[in-house]
Amino acid sequence: MFPVRQPWLCKALGCYDCCIRCIGAVPYPSLVATLLCYAGTALFCGCGHEALAHTEVLVKTYFARNAQDYVVLDSFIKYFQYVIYGLASFFFLYGILLLAEGFYTTSAVKQTFGEFRSTHCGRCLSLTFIIVTYILAFIWLAVFAFTAIPVFFLFNMEQTCHDINILAETTPSINQHSWICMDARQYGLLPWNAMPGKSCGMTLASICKTSEFHLTYDLYIAAFAGAGVTLLSLFLYLAATTYNYAILRFLGRKGIR
């Protein structure tokens, strides 16, 4: 933004100068982080919610015969879907708060409106946002790692099905590939006493050919990507809020309050 010092030039520029000033007042790091946060949260919550519902169908249909075997999984899916609703609402509100904090503490705002008064309350508020965002980043890092578990399970399942299909084409005997299995109990989806708890051979290969499997796999990949985008937005928020807080501390030392 170029300086405009002559009154006649300000009047001549008019609306153009106002637009330049408004564009210069936008905290672009906070704005980008907010857009990434909303996109990542929407992707994670929407795809994660549907993926959990399809996972329940897959487990009930192919890996468990007794309803008591998947009662824990069923309860976990139901409660986690409610957690997803809460996460969507929380990040929507938190993103607005961080964006507002960026608008009021960015250096572009100070250049636009001239005198800027840094209060002790404003510095405490910025520090609070830094601490909360730091904690959220660590929590979301755990969520990101947790989201990788179903992706890892379905990826292994797809690779196992690929190996079964290769063996089925190269060997005439069904016994050559009937021992190749995927055990849902090993990934914590079912208790160890669940029966059958696993799927083997051509039965497993037939599962991998269903549209339900491919849809669930794609949804988990999208949810995993959404969690990664949200984590990236939190890191950007950390950088932006830390920079804003440093500016406030600098102004405080200069005696601008």
N, C-alpha and C positions, 0 to 999 in steps of 0.2 A: 504494500500500500504506500503510495507516494504522498508526501506531505502537501497539504493545501493551505497556504498561509495568506494569500491575497483574497480579500472579501469579494472583489469583482469576479475572480476566477471561481470561487465557490458558487456564486450565483449563476455563472455561465455553465458550470458543470451540472448543477442541479441534481436531477435524479440519478445520473451516472455516478456522481461522487457518493451519493447515499448507498448505491448498490455496492460500490467498492468497499465502503466502510463496513457494510453488513457482512460481505463475504470475508473480509479480514477479521471479523469478530467471531467467526465460527471456530470452535475447538475441534479441528479435524481428527486428531488422534482419538478423542472421546467419541466423536461421531462415528468413525469407522469401527471402533470397539463396540458401540451400541448396536450398529447394524449387524456385525458378526455375532454378537450375543443373541440378538433376536432370531437370526437365521439358524444358528446352531441349536438354540433351545427349541425352536419350532421343529427342526428336523429330528432332534433327539426325542422330544416328547411325543410327537405324532407317530413317527416310525417305531419308537420303542413301545408305545401302547399297543399298536397293532401287532408287532412282533411277539409280544408276550401272549396275546390272545391266540395267535397261530401256534406258538410253542405248546400251549396247553392242549390244543387239538392233536398235534403230532405225538406228544407223549402219551396221551390217553389212547390213541388209536394204535400205535405201533410198539410201545415199550412197556405198557402196564396193562394188566387185565383186571386187577382188583382196585376198586375205588379207594381203598384205604392206603394204597401205595403212593398215590399222588395227591393226597389231601394236604400235605405240607406245601407242595409246589403250587397247588391251587390257591391256598391261602396267601402265599407269598406273592403270586401274580396279582391277585385281587388288591392286596394292600399297596403293592408297588405302583399299580395303576393310579391309585389315589395320590401317592407321592408325586407322580408325574404331573397331575393337575396342580398340586401345590408349587412344584418347581416352575412351571410355566408362569403362574401368577407372580411368584416371587421375583423371577428374573425380569419380568416385564416392568415391575415397579422399581426394582433396583437399577435397571438400565436407565430409566428416566431420571432417577436421583443422581446417578453418576454423570449423566450428560448435562444436567443442570449445574452440577458442581463444576464441570469443565467450562461451561459458558461463563460462570461468574468469577473464575480464578485464572482464566487463560490470559496470557500477556496481550493477545490481540484486543481483548476487552479493555484492558488498561490503556492501550494506545488510542482506542476509539473514543472512550469517554473521559479521557484526560485524567483528572485526579482520581486516585484509587485508594480507598481506605481499608487497610488490612486490620481486622479486629482479632482479638484473642479468641473469640468464639469461632471465627472463620478458620483460624489455624487449627483449632481443636477438631472442627468438623472435617477438615481435610485429612488430619491424622487418623480420625475414626474411620473414614472411608478406606484409607490405606490398610489399616489393620483388618477390617472386615473383608476387604477384597483379597488380602493375603490368605486369610483363613479359608475363604471360599475357593481360592485356587487350589489349596491343598486338598480340600474335600472333593472338589471336582476332578482332581487328578486320580483320586481313588475311584470315583465313578467311571472315569475314562478307562481305567484298568479293569474294572468290573465288567464293563460293556464288552471288553475283548473276549471274555470267557465264552459266551454263546457263539461269537464269530469263530473262535478257535474250534469249538465243538463241531459246528456245521462245516467248517473248512476240512477238518479231518474226516468227517463223514462223507463229504463229496470226494475226497481223494481216495478213501477206502472203496467207495462205489466204483471209481475209475479203475482201481486195481482189480476189482471183481470182474468188471466187464472185459478187461484185457485177458484175464485168466479164462473166462468163459469162451472167448474167441480162440484161444490158443490150445486149450486142453479140453478134450471131450468129456472127461469125468467130472461130475458135479462135486465129488469129494475133494477136488483140488482147491476149491474156493469156499466151501461151506464152513470152514473154520475161521474165516475172516469175519470179524464182528465189530460192532460199535456198541459199547456198554454205557448207557446213560448214567448208571450208578457211579462210575468212575469220575464223573464231572459234577457230582452232587445234585443232579436233577431228581434222583430217586433214592430211597433208602436201600441199603445193601440186601435186605430181605425181599425186595420187590421182584416179582416174577412176571414175565421173563427178564425184564430189565435191560435186555440187549436184543439186537437184531443182527442176523448173520446171512451170509451168502447172497443168493438171488433175491431173498426177501428184502434185504437191505438195499440191493441195487434197484429194486422196484420202488422203494420209498424215494430214492434220489431222483427218480423220473417223474414224480408227481409235481403238479404245479404248487401244491401247498408247501413242499420243501423249498423250492426255488424262491417263492414269494417270501417265506420266512427268512431265508438266507439274505436276500436283498434288503429286507427291512432292517435286519440287524447290522448289516454293513452301513446302511444309511444312518442308523442311530449311532453307531460307532463314530462315523464321520462328523455327525452333529455334535457329539460330546467333545471331539477334538477341536472343532471350530469354537465352541463355547469356552474351552480351556484357553485357546489362543486369545479370545476376546478378554478374558480375565487378566492375562499377562499384559495386554495392551492397556487395560484399565489401570493396572499397577504402575506401569510406566508413566501414564498420563497424570494420575493422582499424585505420584511421588514428585513429578516435575512441578505440578501446581503447588504442592506443599513447600517445595524448595523456594519457589518464588515468594510465597507468603512469608517464609522465614527471612528471606533476604530483605523484603520490604520492612519487616519488623525491626531488623537490625539497623536499617537506614533511618528509622524513626518515622516511617510513613504508617500511620495507624488510623 
